[in-house]
Amino acid sequence: MSDPDRLKQVDALLDGLDDVLPPPRVRAQLRLAAGLTQQDVADAVGVKRLAVVRWELGKSTPRRPQRDVYRHLLKRLAERFPDAAEAHEGMATPASDSGGSG
């Protein structure tokens, strides 16, 4: 394989990482750092609050097109709150912080 082909292969590999969501604990930390409720995120992404709860607990992952919107939200939050984007060992993930159902 030539060097240009290897470079293209590396680019494709790195581009694929853009589709990776942060760990569930970090998803919750980013939301909390922004002062958002699970319902706020659910409304923005277009899902029920229970879906956000499950994503933050690692019980499920979003499907497209919600996955793309959720990933974009998390990316923007990580840019604004870089400290919250780091996974802190031993920190509990909040199961729910909003009184709403859904």
Backbone as CSV, one residue per row, in Angstrom:
resi,resn,N_x,N_y,N_z,CA_x,CA_y,CA_z,C_x,C_y,C_z
1,MET,0.845,-1.175,0.000,0.000,0.000,0.000,0.890,1.238,0.000
2,SER,0.567,2.190,-0.852,1.373,3.414,-0.945,1.068,4.362,0.215
3,ASP,1.949,5.318,0.436,1.755,6.283,1.519,0.453,7.083,1.376
4,PRO,0.130,7.573,0.147,-1.144,8.300,0.015,-2.350,7.419,0.376
5,ASP,-2.278,6.125,0.024,-3.367,5.222,0.369,-3.453,5.039,1.883
6,ARG,-2.324,4.965,2.524,-2.296,4.828,3.989,-2.858,6.088,4.653
7,LEU,-2.516,7.245,4.092,-3.049,8.493,4.628,-4.570,8.534,4.509
8,LYS,-5.092,8.094,3.390,-6.540,8.039,3.200,-7.171,7.068,4.193
9,GLN,-6.499,5.957,4.434,-7.004,4.966,5.367,-7.038,5.544,6.795
10,VAL,-6.002,6.273,7.166,-5.963,6.909,8.480,-7.073,7.950,8.590
11,ASP,-7.262,8.754,7.541,-8.331,9.757,7.559,-9.693,9.105,7.733
12,ALA,-9.928,8.017,7.039,-11.202,7.310,7.155,-11.399,6.773,8.571
13,LEU,-10.327,6.281,9.161,-10.389,5.775,10.528,-10.746,6.896,11.502
14,LEU,-10.085,8.029,11.364,-10.342,9.157,12.260,-11.716,9.769,12.031
15,ASP,-12.166,9.826,10.791,-13.497,10.347,10.499,-14.566,9.485,11.164
16,GLY,-14.318,8.201,11.253,-15.259,7.293,11.898,-15.401,7.557,13.383
17,LEU,-14.376,8.153,13.996,-14.440,8.461,15.419,-15.428,9.579,15.718
18,ASP,-15.764,10.379,14.715,-16.731,11.452,14.902,-18.105,10.909,15.275
19,ASP,-18.348,9.638,14.976,-19.646,9.031,15.230,-19.731,8.434,16.637
20,VAL,-18.638,8.502,17.398,-18.590,7.891,18.725,-19.130,8.873,19.761
21,LEU,-20.033,8.379,20.601,-20.562,9.180,21.691,-19.647,9.060,22.904
22,PRO,-19.617,10.086,23.747,-18.843,9.950,24.981,-19.478,8.897,25.888
23,PRO,-18.755,8.417,26.886,-19.322,7.438,27.811,-20.572,7.997,28.494
24,PRO,-21.477,7.120,28.901,-22.719,7.584,29.536,-22.504,8.562,30.685
25,ARG,-21.544,8.315,31.549,-21.295,9.200,32.692,-20.958,10.608,32.210
26,VAL,-20.176,10.705,31.156,-19.780,12.019,30.631,-20.989,12.726,30.009
27,ARG,-21.880,11.968,29.397,-23.088,12.570,28.821,-23.869,13.305,29.904
28,ALA,-24.037,12.655,31.049,-24.762,13.272,32.165,-23.990,14.467,32.716
29,GLN,-22.680,14.341,32.851,-21.860,15.441,33.378,-21.961,16.676,32.492
30,LEU,-21.944,16.477,31.181,-22.047,17.602,30.258,-23.400,18.288,30.398
31,ARG,-24.446,17.502,30.479,-25.792,18.065,30.623,-25.902,18.866,31.920
32,LEU,-25.414,18.276,33.003,-25.488,18.945,34.297,-24.638,20.213,34.341
33,ALA,-23.486,20.179,33.692,-22.617,21.359,33.658,-23.323,22.534,32.981
34,ALA,-24.168,22.229,32.026,-24.897,23.267,31.306,-26.178,23.675,32.023
35,GLY,-26.505,22.966,33.100,-27.731,23.284,33.822,-28.982,22.827,33.097
36,LEU,-28.836,21.809,32.261,-29.969,21.292,31.506,-30.591,20.098,32.216
37,THR,-31.888,19.947,32.080,-32.559,18.757,32.600,-32.596,17.696,31.507
38,GLN,-32.903,16.501,31.915,-33.070,15.432,30.924,-34.212,15.774,29.980
39,GLN,-35.241,16.440,30.486,-36.360,16.846,29.629,-35.914,17.883,28.609
40,ASP,-35.034,18.817,29.005,-34.496,19.801,28.051,-33.812,19.102,26.887
41,VAL,-32.978,18.121,27.219,-32.250,17.381,26.185,-33.229,16.594,25.323
42,ALA,-34.183,15.933,25.965,-35.168,15.144,25.221,-35.935,16.020,24.229
43,ASP,-36.361,17.185,24.683,-37.102,18.100,23.799,-36.241,18.545,22.624
44,ALA,-34.970,18.859,22.896,-34.082,19.328,21.833,-33.791,18.233,20.812
45,VAL,-33.651,17.001,21.293,-33.286,15.887,20.409,-34.515,15.284,19.735
46,GLY,-35.681,15.436,20.368,-36.903,14.902,19.779,-37.256,13.504,20.255
47,VAL,-36.984,13.244,21.547,-37.300,11.936,22.130,-37.987,12.156,23.474
48,LYS,-38.406,11.071,24.095,-38.973,11.141,25.440,-37.835,11.203,26.459
49,ARG,-38.134,11.757,27.635,-37.125,11.883,28.682,-36.543,10.530,29.062
50,LEU,-37.352,9.491,29.041,-36.871,8.162,29.397,-35.730,7.712,28.489
51,ALA,-35.766,8.122,27.233,-34.676,7.770,26.310,-33.371,8.391,26.790
52,VAL,-33.410,9.647,27.215,-32.203,10.319,27.707,-31.708,9.630,28.978
53,VAL,-32.629,9.260,29.857,-32.257,8.531,31.074,-31.493,7.269,30.695
54,ARG,-32.021,6.513,29.751,-31.388,5.251,29.342,-30.038,5.499,28.679
55,TRP,-29.904,6.564,27.889,-28.627,6.875,27.257,-27.584,7.225,28.308
56,GLU,-27.995,7.990,29.332,-27.056,8.410,30.369,-26.676,7.267,31.308
57,LEU,-27.519,6.266,31.384,-27.210,5.090,32.203,-26.473,4.017,31.408
58,GLY,-26.345,4.212,30.091,-25.677,3.230,29.243,-26.537,2.019,28.940
59,LYS,-27.848,2.140,29.141,-28.767,1.022,28.889,-29.178,0.936,27.428
60,SER,-29.029,2.034,26.711,-29.324,2.043,25.281,-28.530,3.166,24.638
61,THR,-28.517,3.169,23.328,-27.853,4.234,22.574,-28.848,4.795,21.567
62,PRO,-28.723,6.068,21.269,-29.663,6.670,20.320,-29.449,6.154,18.904
63,ARG,-30.520,6.148,18.164,-30.470,5.768,16.748,-30.589,7.024,15.898
64,ARG,-30.162,6.898,14.662,-30.266,8.038,13.748,-31.727,8.318,13.468
65,PRO,-32.145,9.544,13.273,-31.351,10.767,13.212,-31.087,11.384,14.581
66,GLN,-31.750,10.861,15.646,-31.549,11.428,16.976,-30.096,11.316,17.427
67,ARG,-29.410,10.253,17.025,-28.010,10.077,17.407,-27.160,11.247,16.918
68,ASP,-27.377,11.665,15.694,-26.602,12.771,15.127,-26.872,14.072,15.883
69,VAL,-28.135,14.309,16.223,-28.493,15.523,16.956,-27.909,15.472,18.362
70,TYR,-28.029,14.322,19.035,-27.510,14.158,20.392,-25.987,14.305,20.416
71,ARG,-25.322,13.702,19.448,-23.865,13.812,19.361,-23.451,15.270,19.151
72,HIS,-24.191,15.988,18.313,-23.897,17.400,18.071,-24.075,18.210,19.363
73,LEU,-25.142,17.945,20.088,-25.370,18.622,21.357,-24.223,18.357,22.332
74,LEU,-23.835,17.094,22.468,-22.756,16.740,23.387,-21.431,17.372,22.969
75,LYS,-21.192,17.431,21.680,-19.959,18.051,21.181,-19.916,19.534,21.532
76,ARG,-21.032,20.218,21.343,-21.103,21.646,21.676,-20.959,21.868,23.180
77,LEU,-21.576,20.994,23.970,-21.446,21.107,25.418,-20.001,20.866,25.850
78,ALA,-19.336,19.900,25.222,-17.942,19.605,25.556,-17.042,20.785,25.229
79,GLU,-17.360,21.522,24.176,-16.582,22.705,23.824,-16.751,23.796,24.879
80,ARG,-17.959,23.924,25.410,-18.249,24.962,26.403,-17.827,24.573,27.813
81,PHE,-17.850,23.269,28.103,-17.550,22.774,29.443,-16.517,21.651,29.363
82,PRO,-15.269,21.988,28.985,-14.258,20.947,28.783,-13.968,20.129,30.043
83,ASP,-14.074,20.741,31.227,-13.834,19.984,32.456,-14.875,18.889,32.650
84,ALA,-16.099,19.161,32.260,-17.169,18.171,32.407,-17.029,17.038,31.399
85,ALA,-16.273,17.265,30.336,-16.114,16.247,29.300,-15.175,15.136,29.734
86,GLU,-14.460,15.347,30.832,-13.545,14.329,31.328,-14.308,13.363,32.223
87,ALA,-14.085,12.074,32.025,-14.731,11.064,32.865,-14.020,11.026,34.207
88,HIS,-14.753,11.253,35.270,-14.193,11.222,36.618,-14.553,9.897,37.269
89,GLU,-13.537,9.118,37.591,-13.755,7.817,38.208,-14.430,7.994,39.562
90,GLY,-15.360,7.090,39.839,-16.017,7.085,41.133,-17.162,8.072,41.250
91,MET,-17.394,8.875,40.242,-18.488,9.841,40.304,-19.770,9.166,39.847
92,ALA,-20.776,9.219,40.662,-22.040,8.554,40.342,-22.733,9.291,39.201
93,THR,-23.404,8.536,38.358,-24.191,9.111,37.287,-25.609,9.303,37.802
94,PRO,-26.125,10.523,37.736,-27.484,10.738,38.216,-28.489,10.043,37.320
95,ALA,-29.377,9.279,37.921,-30.379,8.545,37.142,-31.443,9.491,36.615
96,SER,-31.795,10.467,37.412,-32.821,11.416,36.992,-32.689,12.675,37.816
97,ASP,-32.879,13.797,37.182,-32.818,15.031,37.937,-33.995,15.926,37.613
98,SER,-35.007,15.353,36.999,-36.156,16.166,36.673,-37.404,15.449,37.149
99,GLY,-38.333,16.191,37.632,-39.543,15.597,38.178,-40.528,15.180,37.119
100,GLY,-40.300,15.566,35.863,-41.257,15.235,34.806,-41.213,13.783,34.446
101,SER,-42.261,13.302,33.860,-42.294,11.912,33.403,-42.252,11.911,31.903
102,GLY,-41.920,10.723,31.362,-41.986,10.749,29.915,-41.100,9.866,29.288
